[in-house]
């Protein structure tokens, strides 16, 4: 049995989630609830839950403020929130589960199943730590690390160490400046969205490139980008004008 707490500033949201969990996720029991971050911190310390369902926007302090105030993040977390652009970006960057309101039952069940399948909470602690770092250094992008989930592990990689990404079906391979490769099971368009504010450009359907590593644009042979590691990345016909504008 997974012991959980719900922290949300609206009682009807707490009641709704409690009912959905009881009906569709019987392995989860709600041991306590709170309607603000201050009380939320108290129940986390009192009950030491396995799982926290946490709203982001609350009147006194945000859910992120609550996490920052806790010294030991020894629990899994599922954010249950209305859309918040930077908040969702940071959550995705750290590969943490979230559910948008109004709650979709299948999304809830899937998020809970992921928690149930976990054999350890160490990975989640690292994900939460990375989230806190992103929030505290929001405007210091040189310190931002993205969580890359492979079949064996979750790696936290600084964005300026990523040379390029290459897709194959629903898999994306990351090529790092260290010479390493990391294969993830997410399609490249998801990373394009996450990395668009970090000087990455989509020059081809299958390629996402860090502008910092572009050595030159070679116009012959249909056009391609030559990178610092000497890799040659094709430029699609649809992207040529965009690439040209970058080099002007």
SVG drawing of the C-alpha trace seen along z (x, -y; Angstrom):
<svg xmlns="http://www.w3.org/2000/svg" viewBox="-16 -39 52 42">
<polyline fill="none" stroke="black" stroke-width="0.4" points="0.0,0.0 1.3,-3.4 0.6,-6.1 -0.1,-9.5 -1.0,-13.1 -2.8,-15.6 -1.9,-19.3 -4.2,-21.6 -5.8,-25.0 -9.3,-24.0 -11.3,-21.4 -13.3,-20.2 -10.0,-19.3 -8.9,-17.4 -12.3,-15.6 -12.3,-14.8 -8.8,-13.4 -9.5,-11.3 -12.5,-9.8 -10.7,-9.0 -7.8,-7.4 -10.2,-5.2 -12.1,-4.1 -9.2,-3.7 -6.0,-3.4 -6.8,-1.2 -3.1,-0.6 -2.9,-4.3 -4.4,-5.4 -4.7,-9.1 -3.5,-9.5 -3.8,-13.3 -4.6,-16.5 -3.7,-20.1 -5.0,-23.3 -1.8,-25.4 1.9,-24.9 2.5,-25.6 0.1,-22.9 1.3,-20.7 4.9,-20.9 3.5,-19.9 1.7,-16.8 4.7,-15.6 6.9,-15.8 4.2,-14.2 3.2,-11.3 6.3,-10.8 4.3,-9.7 5.5,-7.5 3.7,-9.8 2.7,-13.5 0.1,-14.9 1.0,-18.5 -0.6,-21.6 1.7,-24.3 -0.3,-27.5 -1.5,-28.1 -2.2,-31.4 0.5,-31.6 3.4,-29.7 3.6,-27.7 4.2,-23.9 7.7,-24.7 8.3,-26.9 7.2,-23.9 9.7,-21.6 12.5,-24.2 11.7,-24.3 12.0,-20.6 15.5,-19.3 14.8,-15.6 12.8,-14.8 12.4,-11.1 9.1,-10.6 7.7,-10.3 5.7,-13.2 3.0,-13.8 2.1,-17.4 -1.6,-18.0 -1.9,-21.5 -3.4,-23.9 -1.0,-24.9 2.0,-26.9 4.4,-27.5 7.7,-27.6 6.6,-25.2 5.7,-22.5 8.9,-23.2 10.9,-22.6 8.9,-19.5 9.5,-18.0 13.1,-18.9 13.5,-16.8 11.3,-13.9 8.8,-14.2 5.2,-13.1 2.4,-15.7 -1.3,-15.7 -3.2,-18.7 -6.5,-19.7 -9.2,-18.7 -7.8,-15.2 -7.8,-12.6 -8.4,-9.2 -6.1,-7.3 -3.3,-9.9 -3.8,-9.5 -3.6,-5.7 -0.5,-5.8 1.3,-8.2 0.4,-6.0 1.5,-2.8 4.9,-4.4 5.3,-5.0 4.1,-1.5 6.7,0.0 9.6,-1.8 12.0,0.3 13.8,-2.7 13.1,-6.3 16.7,-7.4 16.0,-8.3 13.0,-10.4 15.1,-12.2 17.6,-13.2 14.7,-14.3 13.4,-16.5 16.8,-17.9 17.2,-18.8 13.8,-20.5 14.7,-22.6 18.0,-23.6 16.1,-24.6 13.7,-26.8 16.4,-28.4 18.5,-29.2 15.8,-29.9 17.8,-32.6 21.2,-30.8 20.8,-28.4 24.4,-27.4 23.7,-25.4 20.5,-23.7 20.6,-19.9 18.0,-17.9 17.0,-14.4 17.6,-11.8 15.9,-8.5 17.5,-5.5 16.6,-1.8 19.2,-1.5 19.3,-4.8 18.3,-8.5 21.2,-10.8 21.2,-14.5 23.1,-16.2 24.1,-19.9 22.5,-21.3 25.7,-22.9 27.3,-19.4 24.8,-18.2 26.2,-18.5 23.1,-17.2 20.2,-14.8 19.2,-12.3 15.9,-10.5 15.0,-7.0 11.3,-6.2 10.3,-7.0 13.9,-6.9 16.3,-9.9 20.0,-9.5 22.0,-12.3 25.5,-12.9 27.6,-14.6 30.8,-16.6 32.4,-13.9 32.0,-11.4 29.1,-9.6 25.8,-8.6 22.5,-8.3 19.5,-6.7 16.1,-7.7 12.6,-6.3 11.1,-9.7 10.5,-11.2 12.7,-14.1 9.9,-16.7 9.5,-16.5 13.1,-17.5 12.8,-20.2 10.1,-21.8 12.2,-21.5 15.5,-22.7 14.2,-25.5 15.3,-28.1 18.8,-26.6 20.1,-27.5 19.0,-24.3 17.7,-24.3 15.7,-21.7 17.5,-21.6 15.9,-18.4 13.1,-16.0 15.6,-13.7 18.1,-16.2 18.3,-18.7 21.5,-20.7 23.1,-22.8 24.1,-26.1 27.2,-26.4 28.7,-23.4 28.0,-24.5 31.3,-25.0 30.0,-26.0 27.1,-25.6 28.2,-23.8 26.0,-24.6 27.1,-21.9 25.7,-18.4 22.3,-19.6 23.5,-21.6 24.5,-20.4 25.9,-21.6 29.4,-20.8 29.8,-20.5 32.8,-20.8 33.0,-17.0 33.1,-16.9 29.7,-15.3 27.7,-16.3 24.1,-17.0 21.7,-17.4 19.5,-20.5 16.0,-19.8 14.6,-21.9 12.0,-23.4 14.6,-24.5 17.1,-26.1 15.7,-29.6 15.6,-29.4 19.3,-28.2 20.3,-31.0 18.7,-33.6 20.8,-32.3 24.1,-32.7 23.3,-36.2"/>
</svg>
